[in-house]
Amino acid sequence: MYTTKRLIFNAATFVPGVTALPLVRRKLAKRSLGTGGGAQSARYCYSVWLRHLLHANANHLNVDPRHVAELGPGLSLGIGLAAILSGVERYYAFDVVAHQHAERNLAVFDELIALFQARAPIPRTDEFPAIGPDLPAYDFPRQLLDDERLERNLRPERLARVREALRHCDSPQSMIQYRAPWHTQNAIERDSLDLVFSQAVLEHVDQLADTYRAIYEWLRPNGYMSHQIDFKCHDSAREWNGHWTYSDLKWKLVRGKDTWLINREPHSTHIRLLREAGFRIVEDTRVERSSSIARSHLATRFKTLTDEDLRTGDAFIQALKPAG
């Protein structure tokens, strides 16, 4: 039930001298390019950021965050740049592999400026089928980003400062901080962020408990996290949830040394770890898919998966760090 080509290729990475890095880069490119351009598409980044912002508004969370971090931005910093154009003053981007390019980011930035200036509608799922979370309406959110706020954020001198920051992301004084690889320890000062977000990233993080605890420490009281999580197999099996049928040994061979492949943790694990870290969950929207996997085919460690976990292909989760 596994993909033979992947098994052969990734198992070969255990041979001395063979590396998974080219595969990791191809996977990142596929994830970031995707349908319509992914992270290299300004329209994709614009759509993702505004979806997170509108859900935050519906959940009575801070919709004018000033200090923000993104996990796994991919091949561009476009989602973070959309956040900056909405008013964010300091943006941290954490990635596993360094693959940012200043000119690519500048091109996405210019396209994002045009979208905000035009008050463009939010691109829908017919343009980006894999995107989430869904919205009840896709008009530009003028109630959140009124003319006064946009004019303030789109001032020529501010845009010039962002362009300069994109060329110097490694400077401690830059409003854009790009770090790859990154580690949870001492990544950001305690109680310093208003928001931490990600888009289809946390399914790739092995140290989930450490990551959620670190995010809790980074956030200020009443700060929050916002994550779209994809629980599907990521081309590692024929069925969308076939990765839960592999024994640990078989998964080790399928994964090889590809550190970017998924962690196989189900939805309930994320919810449990969030609560253990101290978060209060304010939204947990699951997208279910039909499952053709019989329970008898599940690997031993996944025999106790609930029916809900077995059917959850995606989830959008927002969680608050309570004050006090």
C-alpha positions as CSV (number, residue, x, y, z in Angstrom):
1,M,0.0,0.0,0.0
2,Y,3.0,2.3,-0.1
3,T,4.5,4.2,-3.0
4,T,7.3,1.9,-4.3
5,K,9.2,4.8,-6.0
6,R,9.3,6.7,-2.7
7,L,10.3,3.7,-0.7
8,I,13.2,2.9,-3.0
9,F,14.4,6.5,-3.2
10,N,14.1,7.4,0.5
11,A,15.4,4.0,1.8
12,A,18.5,4.7,-0.4
13,T,19.2,7.8,1.7
14,F,20.5,5.6,4.5
15,V,23.4,4.7,2.2
16,P,26.5,6.7,3.0
17,G,26.9,9.6,0.7
18,V,23.3,9.8,-0.4
19,T,21.3,12.7,0.9
20,A,17.6,13.6,1.1
21,L,18.2,17.3,0.6
22,P,17.4,17.4,-3.1
23,L,14.1,15.6,-2.4
24,V,13.4,18.0,0.4
25,R,13.9,21.0,-1.9
26,R,11.7,19.4,-4.6
27,K,9.0,18.8,-2.0
28,L,9.3,22.4,-0.8
29,A,9.0,23.6,-4.4
30,K,6.0,21.5,-5.0
31,R,4.3,22.7,-1.8
32,S,5.1,26.3,-2.5
33,L,4.4,26.3,-6.2
34,G,1.2,24.1,-6.0
35,T,-1.9,25.1,-7.9
36,G,-1.5,28.7,-9.0
37,G,1.9,29.3,-7.5
38,G,1.6,28.7,-3.7
39,A,4.0,30.7,-1.6
40,Q,5.5,32.3,-4.7
41,S,2.0,33.6,-5.7
42,A,1.1,36.9,-4.2
43,R,-2.6,36.0,-4.6
44,Y,-2.1,32.8,-2.7
45,C,-0.3,34.6,0.2
46,Y,-2.9,37.4,0.2
47,S,-5.7,34.8,0.4
48,V,-4.0,32.8,3.2
49,W,-3.3,35.8,5.4
50,L,-6.8,37.3,5.1
51,R,-8.4,34.0,5.9
52,H,-6.4,33.7,9.2
53,L,-7.3,37.4,10.0
54,L,-11.0,37.0,9.3
55,H,-11.2,33.8,11.4
56,A,-9.4,35.7,14.2
57,N,-12.0,38.4,14.0
58,A,-14.8,35.9,14.2
59,N,-13.2,34.5,17.3
60,H,-12.8,37.9,19.0
61,L,-9.0,37.8,18.8
62,N,-6.5,40.6,18.0
63,V,-6.8,41.6,14.4
64,D,-4.1,44.2,14.5
65,P,-1.1,42.2,15.7
66,R,2.2,44.0,15.7
67,H,4.8,41.3,16.4
68,V,4.2,38.0,14.5
69,A,6.0,34.8,13.7
70,E,5.4,32.3,10.9
71,L,6.6,28.7,10.9
72,G,7.6,27.3,7.5
73,P,7.1,30.1,5.1
74,G,8.3,28.1,2.1
75,L,9.8,29.6,-1.0
76,S,8.8,33.2,-0.2
77,L,7.9,35.4,2.7
78,G,4.7,36.4,1.0
79,I,2.2,35.6,3.8
80,G,4.3,37.5,6.3
81,L,4.6,40.4,3.8
82,A,0.8,40.4,3.6
83,A,0.7,40.6,7.4
84,I,3.2,43.6,7.3
85,L,1.0,45.4,4.8
86,S,-1.9,44.9,7.3
87,G,0.1,46.6,10.0
88,V,2.6,44.1,11.5
89,E,5.8,45.9,12.6
90,R,8.1,42.9,13.3
91,Y,7.9,39.6,11.5
92,Y,9.9,36.4,12.3
93,A,10.1,33.6,9.7
94,F,11.4,30.2,10.8
95,D,12.2,27.5,8.3
96,V,14.0,24.1,8.3
97,V,16.0,24.8,5.1
98,A,17.2,28.2,4.0
99,H,15.9,29.0,0.5
100,Q,14.8,32.6,0.5
101,H,15.7,34.9,-2.4
102,A,15.5,38.7,-2.0
103,E,14.4,39.5,-5.5
104,R,11.7,36.8,-5.5
105,N,10.4,38.3,-2.2
106,L,10.5,41.8,-3.6
107,A,8.5,40.7,-6.7
108,V,5.8,39.1,-4.4
109,F,5.8,42.2,-2.2
110,D,5.1,44.5,-5.2
111,E,2.2,42.3,-6.3
112,L,0.8,42.3,-2.7
113,I,0.9,46.1,-2.6
114,A,-1.2,46.2,-5.7
115,L,-3.8,43.8,-4.3
116,F,-4.2,45.8,-1.1
117,Q,-4.3,49.1,-2.9
118,A,-7.1,47.7,-5.1
119,R,-8.9,46.2,-2.1
120,A,-9.1,43.0,-4.2
121,P,-11.5,40.2,-3.2
122,I,-10.0,37.3,-1.4
123,P,-9.1,34.5,-3.9
124,R,-11.4,31.5,-3.5
125,T,-10.8,27.8,-3.5
126,D,-11.7,27.5,-7.2
127,E,-8.4,29.3,-7.8
128,F,-6.5,27.5,-5.0
129,P,-8.3,24.2,-4.4
130,A,-6.0,23.0,-1.5
131,I,-6.2,26.3,0.4
132,G,-8.0,26.7,3.8
133,P,-9.7,27.6,5.9
134,D,-13.0,28.4,4.2
135,L,-14.8,31.8,4.6
136,P,-18.5,32.7,4.5
137,A,-17.7,35.6,2.1
138,Y,-14.7,36.6,0.1
139,D,-15.1,40.3,-0.2
140,F,-12.2,42.5,0.8
141,P,-12.5,42.9,4.7
142,R,-13.0,46.7,4.8
143,Q,-14.3,46.4,8.3
144,L,-10.9,45.3,9.4
145,L,-8.7,47.1,6.9
146,D,-10.3,50.5,6.5
147,D,-8.9,53.2,4.3
148,E,-7.2,54.9,7.2
149,R,-5.4,51.8,8.3
150,L,-4.4,50.9,4.7
151,E,-3.1,54.4,4.0
152,R,-1.0,54.3,7.1
153,N,0.5,50.9,6.3
154,L,1.0,51.7,2.6
155,R,2.9,54.9,3.0
156,P,5.8,55.1,0.6
157,E,8.4,55.6,3.3
158,R,7.1,52.5,5.1
159,L,7.1,50.4,1.9
160,A,10.7,51.5,1.4
161,R,11.6,50.3,4.9
162,V,10.1,46.9,4.1
163,R,12.0,46.6,0.9
164,E,15.2,47.4,2.8
165,A,14.4,44.8,5.4
166,L,13.9,42.2,2.7
167,R,17.5,42.8,1.6
168,H,18.8,42.5,5.2
169,C,16.8,39.8,6.9
170,D,19.9,38.7,8.8
171,S,20.3,42.0,10.5
172,P,19.1,42.2,14.2
173,Q,17.6,45.6,13.5
174,S,15.6,44.4,10.5
175,M,11.8,44.4,10.9
176,I,11.9,41.0,9.1
177,Q,13.9,38.3,10.8
178,Y,14.5,35.1,8.7
179,R,16.1,32.2,10.5
180,A,16.9,28.8,9.0
181,P,17.4,26.3,10.4
182,W,15.7,27.4,13.6
183,H,15.4,25.9,17.1
184,T,12.7,26.4,19.7
185,Q,15.3,27.3,22.4
186,N,15.9,31.0,22.7
187,A,14.4,31.7,19.3
188,I,12.3,34.6,20.5
189,E,12.0,36.4,23.8
190,R,9.3,35.3,26.2
191,D,6.0,37.1,26.1
192,S,6.9,39.1,23.0
193,L,4.6,38.0,20.2
194,D,1.0,38.8,19.4
195,L,0.5,35.9,16.9
196,V,2.2,32.8,15.7
197,F,0.8,31.2,12.5
198,S,1.4,28.5,9.9
199,Q,-0.1,27.1,6.8
200,A,0.2,23.4,6.2
201,V,3.4,23.1,8.2
202,L,2.8,21.6,11.7
203,E,2.2,18.1,10.1
204,H,5.9,18.2,9.2
205,V,7.2,19.1,12.7
206,D,8.6,16.1,14.7
207,Q,9.0,17.9,18.1
208,L,5.4,19.0,18.4
209,A,5.2,19.1,22.2
210,D,8.4,21.2,22.3
211,T,7.1,23.5,19.5
212,Y,3.8,24.1,21.2
213,R,5.4,24.8,24.5
214,A,7.9,27.2,22.8
215,I,5.0,29.1,21.1
216,Y,3.2,29.4,24.4
217,E,6.3,31.0,25.9
218,W,6.8,33.4,22.9
219,L,3.2,34.7,23.0
220,R,2.1,37.5,25.2
221,P,-0.9,36.9,27.5
222,N,-3.9,37.1,25.2
223,G,-1.7,36.3,22.2
224,Y,-2.8,33.5,20.0
225,M,-1.8,30.9,17.4
226,S,-3.5,30.2,14.1
227,H,-2.7,27.1,12.1
228,Q,-4.0,25.2,9.1
229,I,-2.9,21.6,9.4
230,D,-2.9,18.9,6.7
231,F,-3.2,15.4,8.0
232,K,-3.1,13.7,4.6
233,C,-0.3,11.3,3.4
234,H,1.6,13.8,1.3
235,D,2.1,11.4,-1.6
236,S,3.5,8.7,0.8
237,A,0.6,6.3,0.1
238,R,-2.1,5.5,-2.4
239,E,-5.0,6.3,0.0
240,W,-5.0,9.8,1.5
241,N,-4.7,8.3,5.0
242,G,-2.7,5.2,4.0
243,H,0.4,6.5,6.0
244,W,-1.4,5.2,9.2
245,T,-1.1,1.6,7.8
246,Y,2.7,1.5,7.9
247,S,4.6,-0.1,10.7
248,D,7.3,2.0,12.3
249,L,10.0,0.1,10.3
250,K,8.2,0.5,7.0
251,W,7.6,4.2,7.7
252,K,11.3,4.6,8.5
253,L,12.1,3.2,5.0
254,V,9.4,5.3,3.3
255,R,10.6,8.4,5.0
256,G,14.4,7.8,4.7
257,K,16.3,10.8,5.7
258,D,13.6,13.1,4.3
259,T,13.2,15.3,7.4
260,W,10.4,17.3,5.8
261,L,8.0,14.3,5.4
262,I,5.0,14.3,7.8
263,N,5.1,13.3,11.4
264,R,1.9,11.1,11.1
265,E,0.3,12.6,14.2
266,P,-3.5,12.7,14.0
267,H,-5.7,15.7,14.8
268,S,-6.4,14.6,18.4
269,T,-2.6,14.7,19.2
270,H,-2.4,18.3,18.3
271,I,-5.5,19.2,20.4
272,R,-4.0,17.3,23.4
273,L,-0.6,18.9,23.1
274,L,-2.1,22.4,22.8
275,R,-4.1,21.9,26.0
276,E,-1.1,20.5,27.8
277,A,0.9,23.5,26.8
278,G,-1.7,25.8,28.4
279,F,-3.6,27.0,25.4
280,R,-7.4,27.6,25.3
281,I,-8.8,26.5,21.9
282,V,-11.2,29.0,20.4
283,E,-11.7,27.3,17.0
284,D,-11.2,23.8,15.8
285,T,-12.7,23.3,12.4
286,R,-12.1,19.9,10.9
287,V,-12.5,18.9,7.2
288,E,-13.5,15.2,7.0
289,R,-12.8,12.9,4.1
290,S,-14.2,9.4,3.4
291,S,-11.9,6.6,4.5
292,S,-11.4,3.3,2.7
293,I,-8.9,2.0,5.2
294,A,-10.2,-1.0,7.3
295,R,-9.2,-0.9,10.9
296,S,-7.5,-4.3,10.4
297,H,-5.0,-2.6,8.1
298,L,-3.9,0.1,10.6
299,A,-0.4,-0.2,12.0
300,T,-0.3,-1.3,15.7
301,R,0.5,2.3,17.0
302,F,-2.6,3.6,15.1
303,K,-5.1,0.9,16.1
304,T,-6.7,3.2,18.6
305,L,-7.3,6.1,16.2
306,T,-10.8,7.4,16.7
307,D,-13.2,7.4,13.7
308,E,-12.9,11.2,13.8
309,D,-9.1,11.1,13.5
310,L,-9.3,8.5,10.7
311,R,-11.6,10.8,8.7
312,T,-9.9,14.2,9.5
313,G,-8.0,15.3,6.4
314,D,-7.4,19.0,7.5
315,A,-8.1,21.2,10.4
316,F,-7.9,24.9,11.2
317,I,-7.1,25.7,14.8
318,Q,-6.9,28.9,16.7
319,A,-5.8,28.9,20.3
320,L,-5.3,31.6,22.9
321,K,-2.7,32.0,25.6
322,P,-4.9,33.1,28.5
323,A,-4.0,36.2,30.5
324,G,-2.6,35.4,33.9
